[in-house]
Every structure is written in structure tokens, then in C-alpha cells.
Amino acid sequence: MDQRSDVHGSDATGNPARPGVSRRTVVAGVAWATPAVIVSSTLPAVAASPGRPCDAVTYTQIHAAAQFLSGTLLGTRLSQVFDDPSWTGASLAQVRGLKVSTIPPAAPVADPTSAQQVTTASGPAYRMPLDVDALGAVQVTAGIPLGNLIRTDLGVLNQFAQALANGRAVGSTGAVDNSSGAIDLSNTARSTTYASINLKNLLNEALSGGLAGLGSGVSEITDLTLNVGAVAGRAYEQDCAVCITRDYLLAWLRLALDSPLIGAVTSGLESTLNTVIGESGVVNSLLSDLTSALSLLGIDATAQPSITTDYTGAGDLLPDSDLVDLRLGSAQPLTIDIGALLGGAYRPDGTNSALNGLAPNTSLVVNPSAITNTVTELGKLAANLTGSTGASTGITATDTIRVKLVLNLSAPLLGTAAITVDDTLTKIIAGDFTPSTTGSAGIIGLLTAFLSGTLKTTLRTLGGTIRDLLASQAVTTTVNTAVTNLSSVVGALLNALFITPGVLQLTANAQNDPQIACQPPGNAGAEPADWAGLADGEYDVAALRIGVLNALSDKLVTLYLARGAVGPIAHL
């Protein structure tokens, strides 16, 4: 694109009327939280100067646009407000952005006309929320509804645009304020998902063999999603503009995956521990003590012990890691934090340092050592599940193991009954459990002393024995093997996504003509090739560019999240 230095014309001096805006002044009180404010002082000023007041500037056109979701999806163009003269394929008209144009002296005009006009401190503006989920049934291509590829937890996403006769223009979307278009930092909570991209379904449509086409190492991956936290993009030009400002927000990025190998970790633990308990002479001796004590009461008894795992209330089983999150038993996938993968840390407001404050067109490059670190972190799961790491991890293995013991009872003339104990291993060891009884009242009446004495004492000893068996070689070998299998597949997946063949490309702070800014960046990356056809004088920013299989074609899958633009703007 034409790298013109004179976008608006100039004043008598041809020099900027004010210095560039500092990043720290854009969001008062949060100096680091507006991550990439790109402002240029290289453009000639049209602000007030001797003999030419600001309001004497006569603008002939002002444009601004915003679209939360744009780009191409399986060869279908999503953008309706960002012109691409080179595009010859199909377009999805239902995914609408917002464009506002002013040709003075006429009033601003919104496209589409259904956009809602709002009153702001600076003048009229327009907003048009995008309801991604409401578009779920729209067919991207034959048989592929949009909802199978993209969804959001928010319902509607803000799209804001303003173009005023005094030269003020704002195009912003995502986590932005409805009354000004400014980035809203109150929406950066880590639990909020602004966009969820179903990579499994995208790859199944775009890549021969789908996920399996990434190689045999990832054949056990059954689901794969890229989740995006609070995200925003804003381009704006102040009244009597000095220069273009573009900023973005990208709170967090996470890969979420599912695999039967996750369940294999717990099922393997359960199966092996039950086998070890059944073969344990100590356990069998303790159970014999119980049946012998009941025999002295004239009651025949058989004991049926079993072990299950319950991780419902356990939370994250890797609590010391920002990199990997795994919550077994909660139907949640294993998640990998891309910000942490890139070496970033979380700030108090929930934004990650590796994703924010980046130069325009920064590729989020994952190196092999980061993948190795992920595999290492996931490997710690084995020790946490068997309790060998101690209490410092916040995981108590005995809390996730449930012990169930059923004593089936019978006595001549009295009938049958049963005693059942079902509680966590922690409570069994502490004697903090309450047996339940069913059946013959005659038998149950004989059990008072047994239930409060022999049963509790023996089961406390049994619980301690099971805790020791949890760390036995047979159990730890099984769990270590299952965790290693899972870790290997995760490592292979990350390698396929980011390194070889590298089917996923992520770019933060995407911009065209990044040097057109009040503070030109010194190390901007190459602008997106698919933005080369933008009109001269239009300046865009998108918080995140997601490319899938771009080595084949950027017309296949190239998504832009939170894209705003201003321009062309012209005056006499």
C-alpha cells in the first residue's frame, strides 16, 4: 500500500502541532493495559496554527468502520465493510460489520442503516452489536454452519463507529465502551471467552484427513479449540486530526483439547488400585477381621471393597502451573495457555504480558523449548494424582479416592441386611464417616457396638493401607505411563500446530501501513498480505489474525478478530 506521509494536507508550517501521544496517557490510571498504542507524529498537522484555527478546516469525506469478525472462512469472505478488490469468491452477507461515512455538509450515514445511533460527548455515533451465536445456522459452505466453527460466550459483541464533519473518526469493536468506542478494561476477566474457534472442525474441512492429517502423533486428539479472552481493536483520529492512533487488547489465548487419553489416566489408576487392593494380604486380613467380629455375633458376612476416583471438586490438578490446566471429572478439556507458552505472566486485571504491548504485526512464535516445558508441566500430573508431591501442590490425592465397602449380612431366623460405607479416603483414614444399614431390623439391632467400635477402627487402618498402596510401584507405573502417553500427544499436537508443518499462524496487533502513526514503530512486522488491496488512506487494526493452513492459501482460513479502521479522510 502507498506509504504516503501526507494524508490530510498540511498547515502553514507542515509540522505536527503537538507531540505524539504517550502510551501511558491513552487509558488513565492503567499505563500498561492498553497494549499497543501506535501514534504517528510524521503526518503534517491540520490542528490550530497562527492564522488557521482548527474549525476553519473543511473536510470533504470522513469514514470509519468496525467489524468484530472478518476475513475468510473456508473460502467464504466474511467482511462486508472492508473492501477487498481482489476478492472473487463467495461472501457471507449475514456477518455484518458497521461503516459510518460523512460527506459534509451532509449528516453521517451508517451502513447498514439498521445500526443504532448513540449520543456521545463528541457527537453522534453508531453501534451495531454482532450476535455470533444467532448466526450459528448460517451456512458458511454447503453443510457447514457458522456455529460449528465459531461461537462466543457473550452473545453479542460491540461494533462502534463514528465519523464527524470536524475530522473525528473512530472504528472500534470487541471489549469497547458503547458511548465512546474506547477499549474497556473492565472486561478482561480470565473467565470470559469472546471467541471460540473450533480448530478441529476447521481442519476437518480444510485439511485432508482432518486432525489426523497432522500426523499419527495426534491421532488421539478428538477435539481442539482456540479460545480467545477479552479482545478489542480501535482505530481513531481526533478532531482536526494530527495523526492516526491504533490500539488493541488481547487478554489471553488458550488451546483447549480433549482426548480419551485424559480419561485413561483415571481409569488406569482405578483399575490398578483395585487389583492391588484385591491382591493385598494386609487388606484381606483386615476384611477377615471384620467378618470374624460379625461371626461372634452370630452373623455371617462377606466383604466387597471397591475403589473409584472422583475429581469433581478437586479443581485444577496442576495448580502451580499457569501453562496447563486440567480438571479431571468436570467434563472440561485440557487447556494450554498460549500467553504462558510464550513466556508471559498474568497481570492483576487478567491480561497476559506476552500478548499485549506488541509491535504491529507480531507473530506469536512458539519455539521447541516452550513445547518441552509444556510436556514437563503436564508430566507433574502423575505425582499429584498419587500424592507423592505432598501438600504443597494443593492437591490431596486421598480426597479424590473414594472407598466403598459393602458388608452383606445374614443370620438364621433374622434374615439379611447390609452395611455400606462410601466416602473419601481422607475421611476413612480420619474415621469421619457414617455407615448406612439396610435390611433386617433384628440384625441391625445387634450391630450398635460393632458399627461404632470395630468397624471404625478397622476401616481407619484399612484406609491407611490403601493410601500406602496408592504410592505402590504398580499404581505409579500405570499412572506414569498414562500421563506420559497424554503428554506425548500434547507435545506432538503443539509441534504440528506451531512448528512442523505449522498449520496455525497467530499474529497480534495486525495493521496495514504501520508506519503511519504518531509514534512510528521501529520493529513492525510485515503487514498482512491480504490487506494489500485496502484503499489508500484507510488505516486498519485487528487485535488478532488467525491463519489456518496459510501456506496453502490465505483465502482459505484467515480470520481477524476485533478489527477497526478509519479513513480515507480528506479535506480542502
C-alpha positions as CSV (number, residue, x, y, z in Angstrom):
1,M,0.0,0.0,0.0
2,D,1.0,3.6,-0.7
3,Q,3.1,4.8,2.3
4,R,2.0,8.4,1.9
5,S,3.2,10.8,4.6
6,D,0.6,13.5,3.8
7,V,-2.8,12.0,4.5
8,H,-4.8,15.1,5.2
9,G,-2.9,18.1,3.8
10,S,-0.8,20.4,6.0
11,D,-0.8,23.7,7.8
12,A,1.5,26.6,7.0
13,T,4.5,25.0,8.6
14,G,4.0,21.4,7.6
15,N,4.9,20.3,11.1
16,P,3.0,18.5,13.8
17,A,1.1,20.9,16.1
18,R,1.6,18.7,19.1
19,P,3.9,15.9,20.3
20,G,3.0,12.2,19.9
21,V,0.6,10.8,22.5
22,S,2.3,8.6,25.1
23,R,1.1,5.1,25.6
24,R,0.6,5.9,29.2
25,T,-1.9,8.7,28.5
26,V,-4.3,6.7,26.5
27,V,-6.1,4.9,29.4
28,A,-5.7,7.0,32.5
29,G,-4.5,5.1,35.5
30,V,-3.7,1.9,33.6
31,A,-0.4,2.7,31.9
32,W,0.4,-0.8,30.7
33,A,-3.1,-2.1,30.0
34,T,-3.7,-0.5,26.6
35,P,-1.2,-2.8,24.9
36,A,-0.2,-1.3,21.6
37,V,-1.0,2.4,21.0
38,I,0.6,3.3,17.7
39,V,0.5,7.1,17.1
40,S,2.4,8.9,14.4
41,S,3.9,12.4,14.5
42,T,5.1,12.1,11.0
43,L,1.9,13.3,9.4
44,P,1.5,17.0,8.7
45,A,-0.8,18.7,11.2
46,V,-4.1,20.3,10.4
47,A,-4.6,21.5,14.0
48,A,-4.8,25.1,15.1
49,S,-1.9,27.3,14.0
50,P,-1.5,31.1,13.6
51,G,-4.0,32.4,11.1
52,R,-5.7,29.0,10.6
53,P,-8.0,27.9,13.5
54,C,-8.9,24.2,13.7
55,D,-12.6,24.8,12.9
56,A,-11.6,26.5,9.7
57,V,-10.5,23.2,8.2
58,T,-13.1,22.0,5.6
59,Y,-13.4,18.2,5.4
60,T,-14.8,16.6,2.3
61,Q,-15.0,13.0,3.5
62,I,-14.6,11.1,6.7
63,H,-15.0,7.3,7.1
64,A,-14.8,4.8,10.0
65,A,-15.6,1.1,10.2
66,A,-15.7,-1.8,12.7
67,Q,-16.2,-5.5,12.4
68,F,-15.6,-8.0,15.1
69,L,-15.3,-11.0,12.8
70,S,-13.9,-10.6,9.3
71,G,-11.6,-12.3,6.9
72,T,-12.2,-15.6,5.1
73,L,-13.6,-18.8,6.4
74,L,-13.2,-22.0,4.2
75,G,-13.0,-19.8,1.1
76,T,-16.0,-17.6,2.1
77,R,-15.5,-13.9,2.7
78,L,-17.0,-12.6,5.9
79,S,-16.3,-8.9,5.6
80,Q,-18.9,-6.6,4.2
81,V,-17.5,-3.2,5.2
82,F,-13.8,-3.7,4.4
83,D,-13.4,-3.6,0.6
84,D,-11.1,-6.1,-1.0
85,P,-11.0,-5.5,-4.8
86,S,-9.0,-8.7,-5.3
87,W,-11.7,-10.9,-3.8
88,T,-13.6,-13.0,-6.4
89,G,-15.1,-15.7,-4.2
90,A,-18.4,-16.0,-2.2
91,S,-19.3,-13.7,0.6
92,L,-21.4,-14.3,3.8
93,A,-23.7,-11.3,3.9
94,Q,-25.2,-12.1,7.3
95,V,-21.9,-11.5,9.2
96,R,-22.2,-7.7,9.1
97,G,-19.8,-5.0,10.2
98,L,-20.5,-1.3,10.6
99,K,-19.4,1.6,8.5
100,V,-20.1,5.3,9.0
101,S,-19.4,7.9,6.4
102,T,-19.8,11.7,6.4
103,I,-19.6,13.8,3.2
104,P,-20.0,17.3,4.6
105,P,-22.3,19.2,4.8
106,A,-24.5,16.0,4.9
107,A,-25.0,14.2,8.2
108,P,-23.2,10.9,9.0
109,V,-24.7,7.9,7.2
110,A,-24.4,4.4,8.7
111,D,-24.2,1.2,6.7
112,P,-26.2,-0.8,7.4
113,T,-29.0,1.7,8.1
114,S,-30.3,-0.5,10.9
115,A,-27.4,0.5,13.1
116,Q,-28.4,2.2,16.3
117,Q,-27.4,5.9,16.7
118,V,-25.9,6.8,20.0
119,T,-25.1,10.2,21.5
120,T,-21.5,10.7,22.7
121,A,-19.7,13.6,24.2
122,S,-18.1,14.4,20.9
123,G,-21.2,14.0,18.7
124,P,-23.4,11.3,17.1
125,A,-22.0,7.8,16.6
126,Y,-23.4,4.4,15.7
127,R,-23.2,0.9,17.2
128,M,-24.3,-2.4,15.8
129,P,-23.8,-5.4,18.1
130,L,-22.9,-8.7,16.3
131,D,-24.7,-11.7,17.7
132,V,-22.4,-14.6,16.5
133,D,-24.5,-17.3,18.2
134,A,-27.7,-16.1,16.4
135,L,-25.9,-16.7,13.2
136,G,-25.0,-20.2,14.1
137,A,-27.2,-21.8,11.5
138,V,-25.9,-19.7,8.6
139,Q,-24.1,-21.9,6.1
140,V,-20.5,-20.9,5.5
141,T,-20.3,-23.6,2.8
142,A,-22.7,-26.3,1.9
143,G,-23.4,-28.3,5.1
144,I,-21.1,-26.3,7.3
145,P,-23.0,-23.9,9.6
146,L,-21.1,-21.0,11.2
147,G,-21.9,-22.3,14.7
148,N,-19.8,-25.4,14.0
149,L,-16.8,-23.2,13.5
150,I,-17.1,-20.1,15.8
151,R,-19.1,-19.2,18.9
152,T,-18.9,-16.8,21.8
153,D,-19.9,-16.9,25.5
154,L,-21.0,-13.3,25.4
155,G,-24.0,-13.5,23.0
156,V,-23.4,-10.1,21.3
157,L,-20.2,-8.2,20.6
158,N,-19.8,-4.5,20.3
159,Q,-19.2,-2.7,17.0
160,F,-18.8,1.1,17.2
161,A,-18.1,3.7,14.5
162,Q,-18.1,7.5,14.3
163,A,-17.3,9.9,11.5
164,L,-17.8,13.6,12.2
165,A,-17.5,16.7,10.0
166,N,-14.7,18.0,12.2
167,G,-12.5,15.1,11.2
168,R,-13.0,13.0,14.2
169,A,-13.2,9.3,13.3
170,V,-13.4,6.1,15.4
171,G,-13.8,2.5,14.4
172,S,-13.7,0.0,17.3
173,T,-15.0,-3.4,18.3
174,G,-14.9,-6.1,20.9
175,A,-14.3,-5.1,24.5
176,V,-15.1,-1.4,23.9
177,D,-17.3,1.2,25.5
178,N,-20.6,1.8,23.7
179,S,-20.6,5.5,24.4
180,S,-17.0,6.4,23.1
181,G,-15.5,3.3,21.4
182,A,-12.7,3.3,23.9
183,I,-11.2,0.0,25.0
184,D,-13.0,-1.2,28.1
185,L,-10.5,-2.8,30.5
186,S,-13.2,-3.9,32.9
187,N,-13.9,-6.8,30.6
188,T,-10.6,-8.6,30.9
189,A,-11.7,-11.2,33.4
190,R,-9.9,-14.5,32.7
191,S,-13.2,-16.5,32.6
192,T,-14.8,-14.5,29.8
193,T,-14.5,-16.1,26.3
194,Y,-15.0,-13.6,23.5
195,A,-14.5,-16.0,20.7
196,S,-14.1,-19.8,20.4
197,I,-12.6,-21.1,17.2
198,N,-13.3,-24.8,16.6
199,L,-9.9,-25.8,15.0
200,K,-11.0,-29.4,14.8
201,N,-13.9,-28.7,12.5
202,L,-11.9,-26.2,10.5
203,L,-9.1,-28.7,10.0
204,N,-11.6,-31.4,9.2
205,E,-12.9,-29.2,6.3
206,A,-9.6,-27.7,5.2
207,L,-7.0,-30.4,5.6
208,S,-7.0,-33.9,4.0
209,G,-7.5,-36.3,6.9
210,G,-8.6,-33.5,9.3
211,L,-6.8,-33.6,12.7
212,A,-5.4,-37.0,11.8
213,G,-3.8,-35.3,8.8
214,L,-1.4,-33.6,11.2
215,G,0.3,-36.9,11.7
216,S,0.0,-40.1,13.7
217,G,1.2,-38.5,16.8
218,V,-2.0,-36.5,17.3
219,S,-4.4,-39.3,16.3
220,E,-5.7,-39.5,19.9
221,I,-6.9,-35.8,19.9
222,T,-10.7,-35.8,19.5
223,D,-11.4,-32.1,19.9
224,L,-9.4,-28.9,19.6
225,T,-10.5,-25.3,20.1
226,L,-8.8,-21.9,20.3
227,N,-10.4,-19.8,22.9
228,V,-9.9,-16.0,23.0
229,G,-10.4,-13.8,26.0
230,A,-11.3,-10.1,26.1
231,V,-10.2,-8.7,22.7
232,A,-10.6,-5.3,21.2
233,G,-9.3,-3.2,18.3
234,R,-9.6,0.5,17.9
235,A,-8.5,3.0,15.2
236,Y,-9.2,6.6,15.7
237,E,-8.4,10.1,14.6
238,Q,-9.0,13.1,16.9
239,D,-10.9,16.3,15.9
240,C,-8.7,18.3,13.5
241,A,-6.5,15.2,13.3
242,V,-2.8,15.3,13.8
243,C,-2.3,11.6,13.2
244,I,-3.7,8.1,13.3
245,T,-3.9,6.1,16.6
246,R,-4.4,2.4,16.6
247,D,-4.5,0.2,19.7
248,Y,-5.6,-3.3,20.7
249,L,-6.3,-5.6,23.6
250,L,-5.7,-9.4,23.7
251,A,-6.3,-10.5,27.3
252,W,-5.5,-14.2,26.8
253,L,-5.4,-17.1,24.3
254,R,-5.9,-20.8,25.2
255,L,-5.9,-24.0,23.3
256,A,-8.5,-26.5,24.6
257,L,-8.2,-30.2,23.7
258,D,-9.9,-33.4,24.5
259,S,-8.6,-37.0,24.2
260,P,-9.5,-40.4,25.5
261,L,-6.0,-40.4,27.0
262,I,-7.2,-38.0,29.6
263,G,-9.8,-40.5,30.9
264,A,-7.3,-43.3,30.6
265,V,-5.2,-41.6,33.4
266,T,-8.0,-42.0,35.9
267,S,-9.4,-45.3,34.7
268,G,-5.9,-46.8,34.8
269,L,-5.5,-45.6,38.3
270,E,-8.8,-47.0,39.4
271,S,-8.3,-50.4,37.8
272,T,-4.7,-50.9,39.0
273,L,-5.5,-49.8,42.6
274,N,-8.5,-52.2,42.8
275,T,-6.3,-55.0,41.5
276,V,-3.5,-54.2,44.1
277,I,-6.1,-54.0,46.9
278,G,-7.6,-57.3,45.9
279,E,-4.1,-58.9,46.0
280,S,-3.0,-57.3,49.2
281,G,-2.6,-59.7,52.1
282,V,-2.9,-56.8,54.6
283,V,-6.2,-55.7,53.1
284,N,-7.6,-59.2,53.1
285,S,-6.5,-59.7,56.7
286,L,-8.4,-56.6,57.8
287,L,-11.5,-57.6,56.0
288,S,-11.3,-61.0,57.6
289,D,-11.1,-59.3,61.0
290,L,-14.4,-57.6,60.2
291,T,-16.2,-60.8,59.1
292,S,-14.8,-62.7,62.2
293,A,-16.1,-60.0,64.6
294,L,-19.6,-60.3,63.0
295,S,-19.4,-64.1,63.2
296,L,-19.0,-63.8,67.0
297,L,-22.5,-62.0,66.9
298,G,-23.9,-65.0,65.0
299,I,-23.9,-63.1,61.7
300,D,-22.5,-64.5,58.5
301,A,-20.8,-61.8,56.4
302,T,-19.0,-61.2,53.1
303,A,-17.0,-58.1,52.3
304,Q,-16.9,-56.3,48.9
305,P,-14.5,-53.4,48.8
306,S,-14.1,-51.2,45.7
307,I,-12.2,-48.0,44.7
308,T,-13.4,-45.2,42.5
309,T,-11.9,-41.8,41.7
310,D,-13.9,-38.5,42.0
311,Y,-12.2,-35.3,40.8
312,T,-15.4,-33.2,40.7
313,G,-14.3,-30.8,43.5
314,A,-10.6,-31.1,43.0
315,G,-10.2,-28.1,40.7
316,D,-7.0,-27.7,38.7
317,L,-4.8,-30.8,39.2
318,L,-1.8,-28.7,38.2
319,P,-2.3,-25.7,40.5
320,D,1.2,-24.5,40.3
321,S,1.2,-24.1,36.5
322,D,-0.2,-21.1,34.5
323,L,0.8,-23.1,31.4
324,V,-1.5,-26.2,31.7
325,D,-4.9,-26.5,33.3
326,L,-6.5,-29.9,33.8
327,R,-9.7,-30.6,35.8
328,L,-10.5,-34.3,35.7
329,G,-14.1,-35.3,36.2
330,S,-15.5,-31.9,35.4
331,A,-16.1,-32.5,31.7
332,Q,-13.7,-29.7,30.9
333,P,-10.9,-30.1,28.3
334,L,-7.2,-29.8,29.0
335,T,-6.2,-26.2,28.3
336,I,-2.8,-24.8,27.3
337,D,-2.3,-21.1,27.9
338,I,-0.6,-19.6,24.8
339,G,0.5,-16.5,26.7
340,A,2.3,-18.6,29.3
341,L,3.6,-20.8,26.5
342,L,5.3,-17.7,25.1
343,G,6.8,-16.8,28.5
344,G,4.2,-14.3,29.6
345,A,2.8,-13.6,33.0
346,Y,-0.6,-12.6,34.1
347,R,-1.2,-9.0,35.4
348,P,-3.8,-8.1,38.1
349,D,-6.5,-7.4,35.6
350,G,-6.2,-10.8,33.8
351,T,-4.2,-9.8,30.7
352,N,-1.1,-11.6,29.7
353,S,2.2,-9.7,29.2
354,A,3.2,-11.9,26.2
355,L,0.2,-10.9,24.2
356,N,0.0,-7.2,24.8
357,G,2.1,-4.1,24.1
358,L,3.5,-5.8,21.0
359,A,4.7,-4.1,17.8
360,P,2.3,-4.1,14.8
361,N,2.1,-7.5,13.1
362,T,3.9,-9.5,15.7
363,S,3.9,-13.2,15.0
364,L,3.2,-15.3,18.1
365,V,6.0,-17.8,17.6
366,V,6.2,-20.9,19.8
367,N,9.6,-22.4,19.9
368,P,10.5,-26.1,20.7
369,S,11.7,-25.4,24.2
370,A,8.3,-24.0,25.1
371,I,6.7,-27.2,23.9
372,T,9.2,-29.2,26.0
373,N,8.2,-27.1,29.0
374,T,4.5,-27.9,28.4
375,V,5.2,-31.6,28.3
376,T,7.3,-31.3,31.6
377,E,4.5,-29.4,33.3
378,L,1.9,-32.0,32.3
379,G,4.1,-34.8,33.5
380,K,3.7,-33.5,37.1
381,L,0.2,-34.7,37.0
382,A,1.3,-38.3,37.8
383,A,2.8,-37.3,41.1
384,N,-0.2,-35.1,42.1
385,L,-2.6,-38.0,41.4
386,T,-0.7,-40.4,43.6
387,G,0.0,-37.9,46.3
388,S,3.8,-38.2,46.2
389,T,4.4,-34.5,45.9
390,G,3.0,-33.6,49.3
391,A,0.5,-30.9,50.3
392,S,2.4,-28.0,48.7
393,T,0.7,-28.5,45.4
394,G,-2.8,-28.0,47.0
395,I,-3.8,-31.5,45.7
396,T,-4.5,-34.2,48.3
397,A,-4.8,-37.5,46.5
398,T,-6.8,-39.1,49.3
399,D,-9.5,-36.5,48.7
400,T,-10.1,-37.8,45.2
401,I,-10.1,-41.5,46.0
402,R,-13.5,-42.9,47.2
403,V,-13.6,-46.1,49.2
404,K,-16.8,-48.2,49.1
405,L,-17.2,-51.2,51.3
406,V,-20.3,-53.3,51.4
407,L,-20.8,-56.0,54.1
408,N,-23.6,-58.4,53.2
409,L,-25.0,-60.0,56.3
410,S,-27.3,-62.9,57.1
411,A,-28.4,-64.7,60.2
412,P,-30.7,-67.7,60.8
413,L,-34.2,-66.7,61.6
414,L,-33.3,-63.0,61.3
415,G,-32.9,-62.6,57.6
416,T,-30.5,-60.4,55.7
417,A,-29.0,-56.9,56.0
418,A,-26.2,-54.9,54.7
419,I,-23.7,-52.3,56.0
420,T,-22.4,-49.8,53.5
421,V,-19.5,-47.3,53.9
422,D,-18.9,-44.9,50.9
423,D,-16.6,-41.9,51.5
424,T,-13.3,-40.3,50.5
425,L,-10.1,-42.0,51.5
426,T,-9.3,-38.9,53.6
427,K,-12.4,-39.3,55.7
428,I,-12.0,-43.1,56.0
429,I,-8.5,-42.5,57.4
430,A,-9.8,-39.9,59.9
431,G,-12.7,-42.1,60.9
432,D,-15.0,-39.3,59.8
433,F,-17.6,-41.4,58.1
434,T,-21.1,-42.7,58.8
435,P,-22.1,-46.2,57.9
436,S,-25.5,-46.9,56.5
437,T,-27.6,-50.0,57.2
438,T,-30.4,-51.7,55.4
439,G,-32.4,-54.8,55.8
440,S,-33.4,-56.9,58.9
441,A,-34.1,-54.9,62.0
442,G,-33.1,-57.9,64.0
443,I,-29.6,-58.0,62.6
444,I,-29.2,-54.2,62.6
445,G,-30.1,-54.2,66.3
446,L,-27.1,-56.4,67.0
447,L,-24.6,-54.0,65.3
448,T,-24.5,-51.0,67.6
449,A,-21.2,-51.7,69.2
450,F,-19.7,-53.1,66.0
451,L,-20.5,-50.0,64.0
452,S,-19.1,-47.5,66.5
453,G,-16.1,-49.6,67.5
454,T,-14.7,-52.5,65.4
455,L,-15.9,-51.2,62.1
456,K,-14.4,-47.6,62.5
457,T,-11.1,-48.8,64.0
458,T,-10.6,-51.4,61.3
459,L,-11.5,-49.1,58.4
460,R,-9.2,-46.4,59.6
461,T,-6.4,-48.9,59.4
462,L,-7.7,-50.1,56.0
463,G,-7.7,-46.5,54.8
464,G,-4.0,-46.1,55.8
465,T,-3.1,-49.3,53.9
466,I,-4.9,-48.1,50.8
467,R,-3.1,-44.8,51.0
468,D,0.2,-46.6,51.0
469,L,-0.9,-48.8,48.1
470,L,-1.7,-45.6,46.1
471,A,2.0,-45.0,46.0
472,S,2.9,-48.6,45.2
473,Q,5.1,-49.3,42.2
474,A,2.2,-51.0,40.3
475,V,-0.1,-47.9,40.6
476,T,2.6,-45.3,40.0
477,T,3.8,-47.2,36.9
478,T,0.3,-47.3,35.5
479,V,-0.3,-43.6,36.1
480,N,3.1,-42.6,34.9
481,T,2.6,-44.5,31.7
482,A,-0.9,-42.9,31.1
483,V,0.4,-39.4,31.8
484,T,3.4,-39.9,29.5
485,N,1.1,-41.1,26.7
486,L,-1.0,-38.0,27.2
487,S,2.0,-35.6,27.4
488,S,3.5,-37.1,24.2
489,V,0.3,-36.5,22.2
490,V,0.0,-32.9,23.5
491,G,3.7,-32.3,22.6
492,A,3.1,-33.7,19.1
493,L,0.0,-31.5,18.6
494,L,1.8,-28.3,19.6
495,N,4.6,-29.2,17.3
496,A,2.2,-29.8,14.4
497,L,0.3,-26.6,15.0
498,F,3.2,-24.2,15.5
499,I,6.4,-25.8,14.1
500,T,6.1,-28.6,11.6
501,P,4.1,-28.3,9.5
502,G,2.9,-25.2,11.4
503,V,-0.7,-25.1,10.3
504,L,-1.7,-22.4,12.8
505,Q,-0.4,-18.8,12.5
506,L,-1.3,-16.2,15.1
507,T,-0.5,-12.5,14.7
508,A,-1.2,-9.9,17.3
509,N,-1.9,-6.2,16.6
510,A,-2.4,-6.7,12.8
511,Q,-2.0,-3.4,10.9
512,N,-1.6,-2.1,7.4
513,D,0.8,0.7,6.8
514,P,2.0,0.5,10.4
515,Q,4.5,3.4,10.0
516,I,1.5,5.8,9.5
517,A,1.3,6.6,13.2
518,C,2.1,9.4,15.6
519,Q,4.8,7.3,17.1
520,P,6.0,5.1,14.2
521,P,7.1,1.6,15.5
522,G,10.7,0.7,14.9
523,N,10.2,-3.0,14.5
524,A,6.9,-3.7,12.9
525,G,6.3,-6.9,11.1
526,A,5.1,-7.2,7.5
527,E,1.6,-6.1,7.1
528,P,-1.0,-8.8,6.2
529,A,-0.7,-9.7,2.5
530,D,-4.5,-10.0,2.2
531,W,-4.8,-6.3,3.2
532,A,-2.6,-5.0,0.3
533,G,-5.8,-4.1,-1.6
534,L,-7.1,-1.7,1.0
535,A,-7.9,1.8,-0.2
536,D,-5.2,4.4,0.2
537,G,-5.8,6.4,3.3
538,E,-7.6,3.7,5.2
539,Y,-5.8,2.5,8.3
540,D,-6.9,-0.7,10.0
541,V,-6.0,-2.6,13.2
542,A,-7.1,-6.1,14.3
543,A,-6.3,-7.5,17.7
544,L,-5.7,-11.0,16.4
545,R,-5.1,-12.5,13.0
546,I,-5.7,-16.3,12.9
547,G,-4.4,-18.1,9.9
548,V,-5.0,-21.8,9.3
549,L,-3.0,-23.5,6.5
550,N,-2.0,-20.1,5.2
551,A,1.0,-21.9,3.5
552,L,-1.6,-23.2,1.1
553,S,-3.7,-20.0,0.7
554,D,-4.6,-17.1,2.9
555,K,-8.0,-17.2,1.1
556,L,-8.8,-20.5,2.8
557,V,-9.0,-19.6,6.5
558,T,-7.8,-16.1,7.7
559,L,-9.8,-14.7,10.5
560,Y,-9.5,-11.2,12.0
561,L,-10.9,-10.6,15.5
562,A,-11.7,-7.1,16.7
563,R,-11.0,-5.0,13.6
564,G,-11.4,-1.3,13.4
565,A,-10.5,1.3,10.8
566,V,-10.5,5.0,10.0
567,G,-10.2,6.6,6.6
568,P,-10.0,7.7,3.9
569,I,-10.3,11.2,5.4
570,A,-9.8,14.2,3.2
571,H,-10.1,18.0,3.5
572,L,-9.6,21.1,1.4
